[in-house]
Amino acid sequence: MSQASCDRGHLLTEQAHPASTQLDQLPTSELVALFVENDLQPQQAVEGASLQLALAVDAIAARLREGGRLFYLGAGTSGRLGVLDAAECPPTFCSDPELVQGVLAGGAAALLRSSEGLEDLFDAGREDLEARGFGAADCLVGIAAGGTTPYVLGGLSHARSIGALAIAMACVPTDQAPMTCDIDIRLLTGPELLTGSTRLKAGTATKMALNILSTGVMVRLGKVHGNRMVDVAVTNTKLEDRALRILRDLAGVERHRGAALLQQSGGSVKMALVMAATGLDPDGARDALAQHGPGLRSTLAACGAELQPANAPQ
């Protein structure tokens, strides 16, 4: 029997939820209440994987500091969630689009139209990674809710074989679906109210875990100061307003001066903050960040300067 036709009924994500056996007969208010109650479980599942998530953040950040990249690999919902998280990194952290990449079985077309059959191709995961130039310095997060997707397993196997960092993310226990990896993240959300529909609790937990991974990595890479995204890309009026408020709150810079600093810095909030704190011109601020960064704290310390937050004593 092929792997594609094997009975997967033992998997936690494929089991029937005892509370939803009459889902189609419930009054709508009770149906909604049941979903709301069950949607508390993804948070608990992520909490249960806290240690593995922390290990993954530090391991990924270490590789990225040395020039590596982060790849998410998946099929169906799992793959789409990886693509979404990767796509949100450049505007949030002004990261190079090549730094964090989402690889989805079926490519861009599969974002809008399901191509679930492609997940059964074990070699396709390796081939798609090779097409992106995936190498030993890079990191792979293979995402498969049920832990058995051949496309993802093939990608993880390839990553381990070449010495890349291989991280598995699944919503079933390891003993139900072992995955070749260096770090094993298991988000145990239990059976879905709609049996087997892992876009529900499993998808929610996966999105939460990816949020933590990418944000944690970017924090470790110096792209955050306090709780502010000081590397945000100022690409529209909303983000310009956010940048101006960051300058005001962290450096006591009023909006008119903040706008001038942003213009001089080419839209770099971090450079504008260095300029505000040190009095350096754009070239000097850029050089200071290149020499002492990428973190804002290390750069300011090297320059003997401090930020003066709004309302802080002068």
C-alpha positions as a printed Julia matrix, in Angstrom:
314×3 Matrix{Float64}:
   0.0    0.0    0.0
   1.4    3.44  -0.92
   2.0    6.05   1.76
  -0.65   8.2    0.1
  -3.33   5.56   0.77
  -2.23   4.45   4.25
  -4.79   4.68   7.06
  -4.02   7.83   9.03
  -6.94   7.48  11.41
  -4.59   7.07  14.38
  -3.21  10.59  13.99
  -4.41  13.07  16.59
  -5.38  15.55  13.88
  -7.54  12.95  12.09
  -9.5   11.71  15.1
 -13.15  12.63  15.64
 -13.92  15.13  18.4
 -16.47  13.67  20.85
 -18.05  17.07  21.5
 -18.96  17.68  17.86
 -20.62  14.43  16.79
 -23.89  16.34  16.27
 -22.26  19.47  14.84
 -24.71  19.71  11.95
 -27.69  19.64  14.34
 -26.51  22.22  16.87
 -28.26  25.6   17.09
 -25.96  28.23  15.62
 -25.33  29.86  18.98
 -24.17  26.53  20.44
 -22.05  25.79  17.37
 -20.27  29.11  17.71
 -19.83  28.63  21.47
 -18.26  25.21  20.87
 -15.73  26.67  18.44
 -14.91  29.53  20.8
 -14.31  27.09  23.65
 -12.08  24.86  21.52
 -10.08  27.77  20.17
  -8.52  28.17  23.62
  -6.52  25.0   22.93
  -4.07  26.42  20.34
  -2.64  28.77  23.0
  -2.15  25.82  25.34
  -0.52  23.84  22.54
   1.95  26.64  21.81
   2.71  26.98  25.52
   3.54  23.27  25.6
   6.12  23.79  22.86
   7.77  26.83  24.49
  11.15  25.17  25.07
  11.42  23.95  21.49
  10.35  27.34  20.13
  13.04  29.07  22.2
  15.68  26.63  20.97
  14.55  27.23  17.39
  14.67  31.03  17.73
  18.25  30.98  19.0
  19.41  28.38  16.47
  17.87  30.23  13.52
  19.21  33.6   14.65
  22.71  32.17  14.98
  22.6   30.93  11.38
  21.14  34.15  10.01
  23.89  36.17  11.69
  26.38  34.15   9.66
  24.61  34.8    6.36
  22.11  31.94   6.36
  18.46  32.2    5.43
  15.19  30.85   6.83
  12.85  28.75   4.7
   9.33  27.58   5.56
   8.24  24.5    3.62
   4.74  23.08   3.53
   1.71  22.04   1.51
  -1.89  23.22   1.72
  -2.77  25.28   4.78
   0.59  24.62   6.43
   2.46  25.91   3.41
   0.24  28.95   3.02
   0.83  29.92   6.63
   4.57  29.72   6.02
   4.28  31.93   2.94
   2.19  34.44   4.91
   4.73  34.69   7.73
   7.61  35.07   5.3
   5.78  37.76   3.32
   5.18  39.81   6.46
   8.85  40.01   7.47
  10.06  42.64   4.93
   7.45  45.31   5.79
   7.67  44.64   9.54
  11.43  44.35   9.89
  12.77  45.84   6.64
  14.42  42.47   6.02
  15.63  41.36   2.61
  12.84  39.34   0.92
  15.42  36.58   0.41
  16.11  36.29   4.15
  12.84  34.54   5.06
  11.15  32.56   2.29
   7.97  30.51   2.13
   8.05  27.48  -0.13
   4.61  26.07  -0.96
   3.9   22.82  -2.79
   2.51  23.93  -6.14
   4.08  27.38  -5.99
   2.26  30.69  -6.14
  -0.76  29.2   -7.89
  -1.45  27.03  -4.84
  -2.01  30.11  -2.69
  -5.38  30.65  -4.34
  -6.25  27.26  -5.79
  -5.69  24.08  -3.84
  -3.13  21.65  -5.25
  -3.14  19.14  -2.43
  -1.99  16.23  -4.61
   1.48  17.73  -4.87
   2.1   17.1   -1.17
   2.49  13.37  -1.9
   5.72  13.9   -3.87
   8.64  13.21  -1.52
  11.32  14.42  -3.94
   9.44  17.64  -4.75
  10.31  19.18  -1.38
  14.02  18.74  -2.07
  13.67  19.93  -5.65
  11.83  23.12  -4.64
  14.48  23.9   -2.03
  17.3   23.29  -4.49
  15.59  25.63  -6.95
  15.85  28.38  -4.29
  19.55  27.68  -3.73
  18.95  26.2   -0.28
  22.3   25.29   1.28
  24.11  24.08   4.35
  24.15  27.53   5.99
  20.36  27.84   5.82
  17.47  26.87   8.13
  14.36  24.9    7.22
  11.08  24.78   9.12
   9.09  21.91   7.65
   5.4   22.42   8.51
   2.96  19.5    8.36
  -0.05  19.45  10.69
  -0.33  15.65  10.56
   3.41  15.09  10.38
   3.22  12.7    7.44
   3.33  14.96   4.37
   5.9   13.43   1.98
   6.7   16.83   0.43
   7.76  18.15   3.84
   9.48  14.97   4.95
  11.55  15.03   1.76
  12.58  18.61   2.41
  13.57  17.88   6.0
  15.56  14.82   4.96
  17.42  16.89   2.37
  18.15  19.64   4.9
  19.66  17.17   7.36
  21.68  15.46   4.63
  23.5   18.68   3.67
  24.04  20.0    7.19
  21.36  22.7    7.17
  19.29  23.32  10.3
  16.14  21.18  10.09
  13.15  22.1   12.28
   9.91  20.13  12.2
   6.52  21.6   13.14
   3.51  19.33  13.47
   0.32  18.96  15.51
   0.61  15.26  16.37
   2.84  13.52  18.93
   6.28  12.43  17.77
   5.47   8.75  18.27
   2.54   9.03  15.83
   4.59  10.68  13.08
   8.39  10.85  13.52
  10.04  13.56  11.42
  13.74  13.86  10.58
  14.92  17.04  12.27
  17.25  18.81  14.68
  14.46  20.53  16.64
  11.0   18.99  16.91
   8.12  21.41  17.58
   4.84  19.67  18.39
   1.68  21.74  18.78
  -0.83  19.29  20.26
  -4.2   20.87  19.56
  -6.21  17.64  19.62
  -8.99  16.51  17.26
 -10.7   19.16  15.17
 -14.4   19.9   15.62
 -14.7   19.3   11.88
 -12.83  16.02  11.7
  -9.51  16.32   9.89
  -9.89  20.03   9.04
  -6.48  21.16  10.23
  -7.04  24.72   8.98
  -8.88  25.13  12.29
  -7.08  24.62  15.65
  -3.94  23.19  14.08
  -3.74  26.11  11.68
  -4.29  28.63  14.46
  -1.54  27.1   16.61
   0.81  26.97  13.64
   0.23  30.66  12.88
   0.89  31.53  16.51
   4.1   29.5   16.56
   5.36  31.07  13.33
   4.61  34.53  14.73
   6.8   33.72  17.73
   9.57  32.21  15.59
   9.96  35.07  13.12
   9.46  37.85  15.68
  11.83  36.21  18.15
  14.49  35.79  15.48
  14.2   39.42  14.4
  14.45  40.57  18.02
  17.66  38.54  18.37
  18.95  40.11  15.13
  18.62  43.62  16.57
  15.6   44.7   14.56
  13.58  45.61  17.66
  14.27  48.16  20.4
  12.15  47.65  23.49
   8.88  46.66  21.91
   9.19  48.91  18.85
   9.88  47.76  15.3
  12.72  50.18  14.67
  13.5   48.6   11.3
   9.94  49.02  10.0
   9.79  49.82   6.28
   8.17  53.25   5.83
   6.22  52.45   2.68
   2.81  54.04   3.27
   1.11  56.7    5.37
   0.19  54.27   8.16
   3.78  53.12   8.54
   5.06  56.7    8.28
   2.81  57.63  11.16
   4.09  54.63  13.13
   7.69  55.65  12.42
   7.04  59.22  13.57
   5.47  57.96  16.79
   8.47  55.67  17.39
  10.77  58.67  17.01
   8.61  60.68  19.39
   8.25  57.96  22.01
  11.85  56.7   21.98
  13.76  59.91  21.3
  11.37  62.73  22.17
  11.36  63.91  18.54
   8.35  65.97  17.49
   6.64  65.09  14.25
   8.02  67.9   12.08
  11.61  67.12  13.07
  10.91  63.4   12.84
   9.71  63.83   9.26
  12.93  65.68   8.42
  15.07  62.96  10.04
  13.21  60.25   8.15
  13.77  62.08   4.89
  17.48  62.5    5.6
  17.82  58.84   6.6
  16.05  57.56   3.49
  13.17  56.26   5.6
  15.35  54.34   8.09
  13.82  54.69  11.54
  16.88  53.18  13.2
  19.23  55.6   11.45
  16.95  58.51  12.32
  17.06  57.45  15.99
  20.86  57.36  15.92
  20.91  60.8   14.34
  18.51  62.16  16.97
  20.52  60.72  19.87
  24.04  61.5   18.63
  23.74  64.53  16.35
  25.51  62.55  13.6
  24.7   63.27   9.96
  23.21  60.48   7.8
  26.59  59.15   6.68
  27.9   59.12  10.24
  24.8   57.36  11.55
  24.97  54.8    8.75
  28.63  54.12   9.46
  27.99  53.8   13.2
  25.25  51.2   12.62
  27.44  49.3   10.17
  30.34  49.24  12.64
  28.52  48.69  15.93
  25.06  47.38  14.97
  22.8   46.0   13.9
  21.3   46.56  17.35
  20.4   50.1   18.29
  21.56  49.66  21.89
  25.05  48.53  20.92
  25.4   51.39  18.43
  24.31  54.05  20.91
  26.56  52.62  23.62
  29.56  52.73  21.28
  28.74  56.36  20.48
  28.34  57.27  24.15
  24.76  58.37  23.51
  21.33  57.58  24.93
  17.81  58.0   23.66
  15.7   60.58  25.48
  12.17  59.2   25.42
   9.19  61.52  25.37
   8.42  62.82  28.88
  11.77  61.57  30.16
  13.7   63.94  32.45
  16.25  65.95  30.51
